[in-house]
Amino acid sequence: MKYYIIAGEASGDLHGSNLMKALYRQEPEAQVRFWGGDLMQQTGGTLVKHYKELAFMGFAEVVMNLTTILKNIAFCKEDILKFQPDVIIFIDYPGFNMRIAKWAKQKEFDTHYYISPQIWAWKENRIKAIKRDVNHMYVILPFEKDFYEEKHHFPVHFVGHPLIDAIEEFRLRDQEDFHAKHGLDPRPLIALLPGSRKQEITRLLTEMLAVVDDFPDYQFIIAGAPSLEYDFYKPFIKQENVKFVSNETYSLLNHSHAAIVTSGTATLETALFKVPEVVVYKANNISYQIAKRVINLKYISLVNLIMDEPVVTELIQKDCNKKRIKEELNKVINISSRAKILSDYRRLEEKLGGGGASDAVVNTIKENLSFDKR
């Protein structure tokens, strides 16, 4: 069988690589062409384009690079036509992937979408295009199945969350002494995950670091984004009790006692590493007011969204300040509070369906292929 996979971001590369491993376990002779990154390339198949060539974020950057984006779309269509895959698998990355899916469906290719666009948060009108252009949707959050099937009458496959397997695999591999590697003393670690965008980091890291001197029994470690150099972070690091690591977030979380985390996927990753956390979010007030009206969500962290209850504390806008961060961090490092948090994390993992997401996707794709060809 011939498979064409399109992942346009680092997270897609991770989940795509695990999907390919599951595919090759079942079908060692499978032919795979893909858009992705280093992890997918290490797994096998043929890399068509690296996601680093596709990473245009923000309205202005997209407009400035519109010619390149349109060329990539045209090239992708040509490459698919030459390869003639039995299956096209789209992994998240909706801006690009939904355009290709529309064309691919018209050309009568079999379209499978793994990791749904977050249309439950915004751009819900994309459901029309999904119904029209996607033969099979594989969702990774339990509430997404209800969203699609009950609200929009579109059947989907809930396969569990791929981060469970990715993190478990990392924990089994990670045998390093993190303290020794980075020249740290024996004090427990508090991880600071301020995000990956410069404006976001500038706004949030300042608030995170304001509490450092109040916790002398701990060491604070900033998790640097892979896309940013140390020189960007250097002006923030003024306290002796603050260290920096780049592109080692999983290793840091695996050895941390607690964390302060910017909202997003990192909140779920932190929970799956069983690290008690405080979630923070602060944006420009105008942007925040617009977002409040556009994004229809009860919570900002994936942990709370999945559980539909406040498992982790969210400090948003005015609440994201030194006083409140200090109060909440004191709670999560307290032994009596940690038992409840870790119990909630176990419930979270159960609600996510346990491990095996990649195998579930491959199995379901093959079942659907057999059914569709009857």
N, C-alpha and C positions, 0 to 999 in steps of 0.2 A: 504493500500500500504506500501511497505517496501523501505526505502531510506537509502543509504550508502553515507556518506559525508566525504570527506578528505580535511582538512585544516591543513597546516603545520607551520603556523606562527601566530603572534599576530593579524595582520591585517585580516588574514583569519578567525580567531576565532571571531572577531567583525562582519565581514560580514556574516559568517556562522550562528552566533546567530540570526541575523536579518532575514536571510533566513528561519531559523527554526521557528521563531515566525510567519512569514507569512504562512509557511506550516501548522503549527498547527491551525492557524485561519481558514484555509480552510478545514483542515482534522485533527480534534482533536485526532482521533484514529490512526494516522500514526505511524508506527514503524520506529525509526531512530537509526542507529548506526553511530558513527562518530569518526574521529580523529580531535582533536581541542584543546580547552582550557577551562578556567573557565567560560567564557561568554556562550559558547555553552552548557556546563554542567548545568549551571543555568537555561537554557531554557527548558531542558528536554532530552529525549532520553538516549542512553547508550554510555558513553565515552570509546573508545577502547584504544587510546593512547593520551597522552598530548603532545602538540607541543614542549614543553620544552625538551622532549626526542629526538626530531628530529633536533634540532637547531645546525647544523654543518655548519659554514660559512668559506669560503676560501679554496683554494686548499689543503693546508697542513692539515687542520683540517679534511677535507673530507677523505683524504688518511689515516690518523691516525684512523679514526672511520669507515673505510670501512666495516669491519666485522659486526658492529652494524647496519649500513645502509642496508646491504644485508639481515640481519636477519629481519629487519623491513619490507622490501619489501616482503619477503617470508611469514612472519606472516600476513601481510595485505591480500595477496592472499588467504591464508587459511581461514581467517576470513570472507572474502567475499563469498567464496564457501559455508561455513557453514550457513551464513545468507541468501544467495540467494535473494538479493534485486531486486526489480522491476526496480530501477534506481540507478545509481552511479553518484554522483555529485562531481566533482573535483573543488576545489577553489584555483586558482593561483598555487603556489608552484610547478613549472614545472619539476624540477629535479626528484622529486619523482613521481608526479602525471602522467607524460607522460609515465613513465615505467609501472605503473599500468594500465593506459588507453590502452596501446598496448596489454597487457595480457587480460584485461577485454573484449576488442572487439573480440579477438580471441575466448573467451569463450561465446560470444554472449550476453553479458550484455549490457544494454542500457546506453551509456556513454554521460554525459552532463558536459560541462566545463564552469564554471562561473568565470569570470575575466580572460581574456586571458593572457597567457604569453606574455611578451613585445617583440614579435618577430619582430615588426616594428623598434625596436631599435638595436637589435642584435640577432644572431642565426636565421636569417630569414629562413634558410633551415629546421627549425622545421615545416614549413607549410606542408611538405610531411607527417610527422607523424600525424599532426592534421587532415589532410584530411582523412587519413587512419583510425585513431583510435577514433575520436570524432564524435558522431552522431549529437550533437547540441552544438554550441558555443555561449555563452552569453557575449557580450562585453559591457564595461562601458564607453568607450571614443568614441566620435562621429567619429573621424577620423579612428578608427579601423574598422568600418563597410566598409568604402571605401577601406581601405587597403586590407581586406579579399576579398571583393566581386569584386572590380574593378581590383585589381592587381593580385589576386590569384583565382578568380572565385569560391570562397567557401562561400556559404550563411551563414550568422550569424544573431543573434538577438541583436540589440542595446536596452538595458533595462534602460539606465540612470546610474548615478553614486551612489552607495550605501552610500558614505560619506555624501551626502545631507541629507538623512534620519537620519543617525547616529548622525550628528552634530545638526540637528534640535531637535532630541529627547534629546540630552545632554543639549542643551540650555534651554529647557523647564524644565528639572530636576534641573538645577544648580541654587540653590537659596542661595548659601553661600556668605558671605561677604569675598571675597578673601583677601582683605587688612587686615581685622581684624584677620582672621585665621592665617596669617603668620606674624603678628606683623609689618605690613608695615605702613608707613605714607601716607597721602592722595595724594601724587604726582602720576601722571599717570605712567603706567608701559610700559616698552619696553621688549618684550620677546626675549630671545636668544635661538634658537633651533639649537644646533651645531651637531646634528646627534646622532647616537647610537653606532658607532664603535670607539674604543679607539684612533686609529691613526687619524681618521677623526676629532674627537673632539679636540685632541691635536693641530692639525694644524689650525683648524678654530676658536676655542674658543679664542685663543690668539689674533687673528685679531679682533674678535668681541669686546673683552674687552678693546682693545686699544682706543676705542672712548668714553668710559664711562665718563671720566673726562670732556669731552666737552659738556656733556648734564646734568648739575647739577639739572635741573628742572624735571628730570625723574628718576625713579628707574628701574634698570636692573635686570631681573630675569632669571636665567639659568634654562631651562627645562631639568632635569636629565632623562636619559634613565632608564627604569625599570630594565634593566639587569646589571646596574653599581651602585656600592656603592658610598656614599658621599665622602669617602676617596680618590677616584680617582679625583674628582672635586676640592677638598679642596685646593691643591697647586695653582690653578688658581684664587681663590677668595681672592684677596689682597686689593681691594677697598671697602670702606665702603658702597658705593652706589650699591653694587652687592649682590643679595640674590640667594638662591637656593631652588628649589622644585623638588621633585622626583615623577615620575609617575603621574603628574597632568597637562600634556600638554594642554588638552582640557580646563580645568578650567583656566589655565593661559591665553590661547588665548582668552577665553571668556571675560576676564577682561583687555585685553591689548589695548594700544593705537597704537602701532606699533610693528614690529618684524624684526629681522635679522635671516634669515632662511637658513639652508643648503639645497641644491637641493634635490629633491625627493618628496615623497607623502606629506611631511610636507608643501611644498609650496602650494599645493591645499587645504589642511586642513586650513591653515592660511587664504587663500582667502575666503573660505566658512564661516569662522568666521568673515569675513568682516574687517580683520586687514590689513592695508597697510604694505607692506613688502619690504625688500631688500634681494635678493637671493645671496648667496655667495657659491663659490666652489673653493677649492684648493687641488690639489693632488701632490704627488711626480711627478716631471717633466717627468720621463721615463714612469710612469703609465699613465699620462695624454696624452702623445704623442701616446702611444699604443691605449688608449681608443678612441682618435680622429680618428684613422684609422679603428677601429673595430665598433664603434657605429655611426650610420648614423643619427644624429639628428641636427635640426636647432637650437634648444634651449635646455637648461638643466632643466628648470622648467616645471612642468606639466601645470601650468597656461598658459605659453606662447605657449607650444606645442598644447594645446587644442584650444586656440584662434588663433594660427598661426600668432601672432604679439607680439611685446614686451610690454605686459601689465605691467609686473614687471621688474625692472632692475636686470640684472644678472652680478655679478662681479666675473669673472673667472680668475684663476691663477694670473697673475701679477696685474690685476685690483682689486684683493681681498687684499686690503691694507687699512691702517688707513685713509688715505686722501680720497680715493674714497668712503669708507663705510660712513665716516662722511658726505660727500657731499650728498649722496643718502638718508641717514637717515634724514638729514635736509629737503629734499624734501618731504618725506612721512609723516613727522609730521606737515608740513605746511598746513594750512587750505585750501588754494586755490588749492593745488595739490590733497588733499584727496577726493574732490568731484569727480574728474575725475577717480581716482582709484576705488572708491566705485561704480561708474557707470559701469566701466569695469567689476567689480566683478558680478554685476547683469547680465550683458550680458553673462558672463562665466556660471553662474548657469542656465540661459536659454538654452545655448548651450549644457549643460550636460543633458538636458531633464527633469529638475525638479525632484521631489521626486518619490518614489514608486518603486525603483529598485527591492527590494526583492519580492514584490507582482508580479511585471512583470515577474520575473524569474519563480516563482511558477506557475503562470497562463500559461506561455508558455510551461513549462515542461508538465503540464497536457494536454494542447492542443496537444503537440507533441506525448504524450503517446496515446491519443485517435486516432490521425491520423496514428501513426505507427502500431496500432493494427487492422486497417481496413483490 
